[in-house]
Amino acid sequence: MSVRQQRRQFRKGAQSYLMKLPPPISRLYRLVR
């Protein structure tokens, strides 16, 4: 698996993880990114 694919998979996993979190945390994450 290439690094680029891993990164894409990680971002997809992070987004699905954020969906489970309460809104304030996802907002904070957007600010960080």
N, CA, C and O atoms as a GROMACS GRO file, in nm:
protein
  132
    1MET      N    1   0.085  -0.121   0.000
    1MET     CA    2   0.000   0.000   0.000
    1MET      C    3   0.088   0.125   0.000
    1MET      O    4   0.181   0.137   0.080
    2SER      N    5   0.057   0.216  -0.089
    2SER     CA    6   0.138   0.338  -0.097
    2SER      C    7   0.102   0.435   0.016
    2SER      O    8  -0.004   0.426   0.078
    3VAL      N    9   0.194   0.527   0.040
    3VAL     CA   10   0.173   0.625   0.147
    3VAL      C   11   0.051   0.711   0.116
    3VAL      O   12  -0.027   0.745   0.206
    4ARG      N   13   0.036   0.745  -0.012
    4ARG     CA   14  -0.077   0.832  -0.049
    4ARG      C   15  -0.209   0.762  -0.020
    4ARG      O   16  -0.303   0.823   0.031
    5GLN      N   17  -0.215   0.632  -0.052
    5GLN     CA   18  -0.338   0.557  -0.025
    5GLN      C   19  -0.365   0.550   0.124
    5GLN      O   20  -0.479   0.563   0.168
    6GLN      N   21  -0.259   0.528   0.202
    6GLN     CA   22  -0.275   0.521   0.347
    6GLN      C   23  -0.331   0.652   0.401
    6GLN      O   24  -0.419   0.653   0.487
    7ARG      N   25  -0.277   0.763   0.348
    7ARG     CA   26  -0.322   0.893   0.395
    7ARG      C   27  -0.470   0.913   0.363
    7ARG      O   28  -0.546   0.965   0.445
    8ARG      N   29  -0.509   0.872   0.241
    8ARG     CA   30  -0.649   0.889   0.202
    8ARG      C   31  -0.738   0.805   0.293
    8ARG      O   32  -0.844   0.850   0.335
    9GLN      N   33  -0.694   0.683   0.322
    9GLN     CA   34  -0.772   0.595   0.408
    9GLN      C   35  -0.782   0.654   0.548
    9GLN      O   36  -0.887   0.645   0.613
   10PHE      N   37  -0.673   0.713   0.595
   10PHE     CA   38  -0.673   0.771   0.729
   10PHE      C   39  -0.771   0.887   0.736
   10PHE      O   40  -0.844   0.902   0.834
   11ARG      N   41  -0.771   0.970   0.631
   11ARG     CA   42  -0.863   1.085   0.631
   11ARG      C   43  -1.008   1.036   0.630
   11ARG      O   44  -1.094   1.093   0.697
   12LYS      N   45  -1.034   0.931   0.552
   12LYS     CA   46  -1.169   0.877   0.546
   12LYS      C   47  -1.210   0.825   0.684
   12LYS      O   48  -1.322   0.848   0.729
   13GLY      N   49  -1.117   0.755   0.751
   13GLY     CA   50  -1.144   0.703   0.884
   13GLY      C   51  -1.165   0.816   0.983
   13GLY      O   52  -1.252   0.807   1.071
   14ALA      N   53  -1.086   0.922   0.970
   14ALA     CA   54  -1.098   1.036   1.062
   14ALA      C   55  -1.234   1.102   1.044
   14ALA      O   56  -1.297   1.143   1.142
   15GLN      N   57  -1.280   1.113   0.919
   15GLN     CA   58  -1.409   1.178   0.896
   15GLN      C   59  -1.523   1.096   0.955
   15GLN      O   60  -1.615   1.151   1.015
   16SER      N   61  -1.518   0.964   0.936
   16SER     CA   62  -1.623   0.879   0.992
   16SER      C   63  -1.618   0.883   1.144
   16SER      O   64  -1.720   0.874   1.211
   17TYR      N   65  -1.495   0.896   1.200
   17TYR     CA   66  -1.480   0.906   1.345
   17TYR      C   67  -1.540   1.037   1.396
   17TYR      O   68  -1.603   1.040   1.501
   18LEU      N   69  -1.521   1.144   1.319
   18LEU     CA   70  -1.575   1.275   1.359
   18LEU      C   71  -1.727   1.272   1.360
   18LEU      O   72  -1.790   1.340   1.442
   19MET      N   73  -1.786   1.195   1.270
   19MET     CA   74  -1.932   1.189   1.264
   19MET      C   75  -1.989   1.141   1.398
   19MET      O   76  -2.100   1.178   1.436
   20LYS      N   77  -1.911   1.057   1.469
   20LYS     CA   78  -1.961   1.003   1.595
   20LYS      C   79  -1.940   1.101   1.710
   20LYS      O   80  -2.003   1.088   1.815
   21LEU      N   81  -1.853   1.199   1.689
   21LEU     CA   82  -1.824   1.295   1.797
   21LEU      C   83  -1.929   1.405   1.802
   21LEU      O   84  -1.996   1.431   1.702
   22PRO      N   85  -1.945   1.470   1.918
   22PRO     CA   86  -2.036   1.583   1.930
   22PRO      C   87  -1.987   1.700   1.844
   22PRO      O   88  -1.867   1.711   1.820
   23PRO      N   89  -2.076   1.787   1.800
   23PRO     CA   90  -2.044   1.896   1.707
   23PRO      C   91  -1.927   1.985   1.749
   23PRO      O   92  -1.843   2.016   1.664
   24PRO      N   93  -1.916   2.027   1.875
   24PRO     CA   94  -1.808   2.119   1.912
   24PRO      C   95  -1.670   2.063   1.880
   24PRO      O   96  -1.581   2.137   1.839
   25ILE      N   97  -1.653   1.932   1.899
   25ILE     CA   98  -1.522   1.872   1.875
   25ILE      C   99  -1.490   1.872   1.726
   25ILE      O  100  -1.376   1.896   1.686
   26SER      N  101  -1.590   1.843   1.644
   26SER     CA  102  -1.566   1.843   1.499
   26SER      C  103  -1.533   1.984   1.451
   26SER      O  104  -1.452   2.002   1.360
   27ARG      N  105  -1.596   2.083   1.512
   27ARG     CA  106  -1.566   2.222   1.475
   27ARG      C  107  -1.421   2.254   1.511
   27ARG      O  108  -1.350   2.319   1.435
   28LEU      N  109  -1.380   2.208   1.628
   28LEU     CA  110  -1.244   2.232   1.673
   28LEU      C  111  -1.146   2.165   1.578
   28LEU      O  112  -1.041   2.221   1.546
   29TYR      N  113  -1.180   2.044   1.534
   29TYR     CA  114  -1.094   1.970   1.442
   29TYR      C  115  -1.079   2.046   1.311
   29TYR      O  116  -0.970   2.051   1.253
   30ARG      N  117  -1.188   2.106   1.263
   30ARG     CA  118  -1.181   2.181   1.138
   30ARG      C  119  -1.087   2.300   1.152
   30ARG      O  120  -1.013   2.333   1.059
   31LEU      N  121  -1.090   2.363   1.268
   31LEU     CA  122  -1.001   2.477   1.292
   31LEU      C  123  -0.856   2.433   1.289
   31LEU      O  124  -0.770   2.501   1.234
   32VAL      N  125  -0.830   2.317   1.349
   32VAL     CA  126  -0.692   2.267   1.356
   32VAL      C  127  -0.642   2.234   1.216
   32VAL      O  128  -0.528   2.264   1.182
   33ARG      N  129  -0.729   2.173   1.135
   33ARG     CA  130  -0.686   2.135   1.001
   33ARG      C  131  -0.685   2.258   0.912
   33ARG      O  132  -0.651   2.249   0.794
   0.00000   0.00000   0.00000
